[in-house]
Each structure stands twice: as C-alpha cells, then as structure tokens.
Amino acid sequence: MQRDEKHMEMFIENSLIKLKDLKVAIGQMCHKIEFEYETINWPTFLDNFALISSHLAGLSKLLALEYTPPIRNLAVLPLHLSPDPDEHLIQITEGRLPTFAAEVVPDYLRTKPDPAAENRMNLHEAKANAITNDAASKQEAQFKKIVTHIGELITKMKEEWEMESLHRNLRTETCNQNDTQILMKAVGMGIGLSLKTNTPAMLMQQPGGMARVPNPVQMAASSPGMQMNKMPSSIKTNIKAANLHPYR
C-alpha cells in the first residue's frame, strides 16, 4: 500500500511539472497570437506548436510508464464545499477559482464532456462518417484548389509589394552632374562666360583684361543724336521794370 502511495506521489509531482511546462508553452503561443499577430511568421508559429506537441508527448510517455498507477480506477471526490473564498485555492489556481462550491464541482470534477457538447461532437462524427470516399475525394480536391489559388494570390501580392518598395527606394536622377559643374564654375569663377555685343565701341578695355560697359545715361549725354529737343514753352511772360510805388 505504501509503495502504491509513493508511486502516486511521484506521478503527481512529475505530472505537475509536465503540466506547468505545457501551460507556459500554451500561454506564450496565445500571447504571440494576441499581441504579435502583425510580426509573427509561419516558422515561428510552427516552432511554438512543436513545443506544445513535445510537452504533450512527454505527458503521454509519463502516463504510459509501468510504475504509473491506473488513474482510470481512481475517483476524485470533494471533501469540503464552501461558498466562501479560499486563499489556498486562489493561490494554487492562480486566481482562476476563488471558491469551491457546488456550482463549480460538476465542471471541474467531470470525467466526461458536457452533454450538449458531447451530442454535438457525436453529430459531427456521424456526419463525417456518412460521407463516401468519392465525395471526400472531391471535397479534398476542391479544398486543395482553393488553397492553391489563395497561395498564388498571396505570392502575387507579395511580389507586387516588393516591386513597389524597390521603386520607392530607388531615387530617380533629376539633374546632370556635368551641367551642374559647368554652372558652378561659371558662377563662381567666370569660366566659360563670353560677352557678345553688336558695337565694339560700347566696350572699354580695362587693365585687368575685363570689359566694362559705360553708363547708358552718359552715352546718351555724349551722343548729340540721342539728345532730346527742348519743348518750346507756350506761356509768354513779360517782365517790366517799374519805379512806381504800388500805393501811389
């Protein structure tokens, strides 16, 4: 009897360790699906799913060991039911179950699924078993066709997005470097500039080799042909000298 009790204690301890690891893996996967759905990719999702599968496989191996007691032959009965909050229960269930009352006992100590869920499951199983092989093959081919079409659409959209991002990153050339260099030399050092005039007499040679254009006002004043004629005044004034006093 003591030997069986020791085996049961070892099995419970090992099972708790496996279940905690499984719980952590499921929690991490749920967190990534809920909060990292925009950045998660398919390989990462498969890695998390493989981790959960490995924990389930380890739990199954633990149940298949020789010293594992036959759990199906054991029954779990509540020793105490109370509607009051239990601090120890809250701690071991991480706040999920504050009280162990008669309302929650059927859900937590049930050895079979809920009757409504079990009936629905049996209905789906019966419907699946009623399908013939030809109908199943047609449905499988149709499903593969839909999946292939969706995969092609995703691949096409991915290529279009990549091309758009590539064109967006490439900068189109809007200037000519040679013309820019010529313009900078002309503005900064005067290289390549030439002054063209119709009359060479308008240019005056300076000592430094530079040409200066004279002031057009001075040229107009010095040129007799460019002087403007004086307009005759239409008002005539006569000034007479008078020695008489205005009050005489």
Secondary structure, DSSP 8 states (H G I E B T S, - for coil): -HHHHHHHHHHHHHHHHHHHHHHHHHHHHHHHHHHSTTT--HHHHHHHHHHHHHHHHHHHHHHTSTTS--GGG-----S--BSS--HHHHHHTTTS-S-B-TTTHHHHS-SS--HHHHHHHHHHHHHHHTS-HHHHHHHHHHHHHHHHHHHHHHHHHHHHHHHHHHHHHS----S-HHHHHHHHHHHHH-TT-----S-GGG-EE-TTS-EE---HHHHHHH-GGG-------S---------S-TT-
